[in-house]
Amino acid sequence: MNYVKAILSGLAALFVAFVLISWPLFRDAQKQNAAIGMGIFVRVLSPVFWALAVIVFALLFAASRIGNRLLTVFLFWIPAGVFSTLGIAILGLFTYVFILLKHP
């Protein structure tokens, strides 16, 4: 079960870090005509992204180890499940669109 918690924490941490790093790009893109594709790629490779992902991973993994079951549900299972599901769904959507556009 510890492996499942670690994998779920890692997926959720990557998606949370991606959203937090990319948020200013999406906010500024609404105000102006900006290309955000390379900006997101550059920010994902930055050390700030990976440091934020490690911090969120540590927080989620520590929350998964709490002895109180109610706190574990509210601090780990709900956030990790929601963010992992959203991340996988968005990745699947982009994959589907990429495949659809590549083979009309």
Number of C-alpha atoms within 10 A of each C-alpha: 5 10 8 9 18 17 15 22 30 21 20 26 27 22 22 22 22 19 14 13 18 18 13 10 16 15 10 12 13 9 8 8 8 12 11 13 9 9 12 17 11 10 16 17 10 12 10 13 21 17 12 18 23 17 14 20 24 16 15 24 22 15 20 23 14 14 9 10 11 11 14 17 15 13 18 23 18 12 18 27 15 12 19 22 16 14 19 14 12 13 12 12 12 12 12 12 11 11 11 10 9 8 6 5
